[in-house]
Amino acid sequence: MTGMAQPASSLSVSSMAQLTLSLIAIVALIFAIGWVLKRFKLGNLRSRGAITVLDELALGPRERIVLVGVGDAQVLLGVGAGGVVSLSPLATPITLSDTAAPPPFAERLREFMKRSGSPS
C-alpha cells in the first residue's frame, strides 16, 4: 500500500489574511470617498434643463433650505427627513453674485485642514 500525499493548499493563512485586509481596505476607501463627496457636496448634478439649484443653506444635519430656479421663476424649498415642502415662490427673483460659487476642491480641503487644527 502506498501512502498518498495530501495536495498542497493554494491558500495559506498568510495569503488569506492579506486578501482579507485588502478587501477591508477597499471597502474603507469606498466609504471614505463617499464621505468626502457628501461632505464637500461633490458629484451632485446641480442643473437639469430648466430646473436649477441656485443656492442652499444647511439648517441641520438633514435639513436645508434650497433656492430653486424654474425657468425665470424662483422657489424656496424646505428639504428634510420628512420630505420637501414649498416654502415660498419669490415674486422678485434674487440675483446671486458669482463670488458665492463654491471654491475648487483644493481650497476646500485646505480650509478643512485648517479647521481641524493641523499645521499648514
Buried (B, 14 or more C-beta within 10 A) or exposed (E): EEEEEEEEEEEEEEEEEEEEEEEEEEEEEEEEEEEBEEEBEEEEEEEEEEEBBBBBEEEEEEEBBBBBBEEEEBBBBBBEEEEEEEEEEEEEEEEEEEEEEEEEEEEBEEEEEEEEEEEE
